[in-house]
Amino acid sequence: VTPQLRTDKGQSSLVLVDLGNGKNRLGATALAQVYKQLGDKPADVDNAEQLKGFFDAMQTLVRDDKLVAYHDKGDGGLFVTLAEMAFAGHCGVKADIAGLSSSENGEDTLAALFNEELG
């Protein structure tokens, strides 16, 4: 399975599976480095059993030919994931990120887009 979005497969949806469970830790991320910061809390695996369940589910989806593309957001975050998938597929992406910000004014949207938690 590649990260290439496949427009030749018909209508599809991108699904974010957040294995960081909303923590959005920014320590040691590419975003922190851009601002010459290190941060204090890096992404981590908090639940190994959840990670195993995710891996098993992905293997089942691949085996059943239900997964068209896949990309881990652990290297650059969700924004980078979406950009790389669109570049590979030579297409655009329409992403509704409203549900990723828990604050009403969206102040943690940056963290939601650039955290490098597993997912």
C-alpha positions, 0 to 999 in steps of 0.5 A: 500500500502506498500513500498515493491517492488513487483518483482512478478508484472512484469516490473515496474518503480519507480517515484519520485514526489518531493513536495519540488520542488527542494529545497533540504533543509538539515536542521535537516535531518538525514544526518546533524545529522550524521555530528553533524550539525543542518542546517539552513533550514529544509524541509517544506510544501510550497504549501498545495494545491499541497500536497492535489493534491498529496494525492488525486492522490495517492488515485486514483492510489490505488483505480484503482490498479495502484500503486504497492508500495509507500514510503515517502522520508520525513524520511531519504531522497531518498537514504533511501527510495530506500534502504528500498524499495529494502530491503522489496522487497528482490531485487536491484534497478537501479536508474538514479539520473543524473537529480536530480543534477542541477550543472554540477559537481553534487555537490548537489547530496548529497542534492538530495539524503538525503533531507527530503522534502516531496515526 
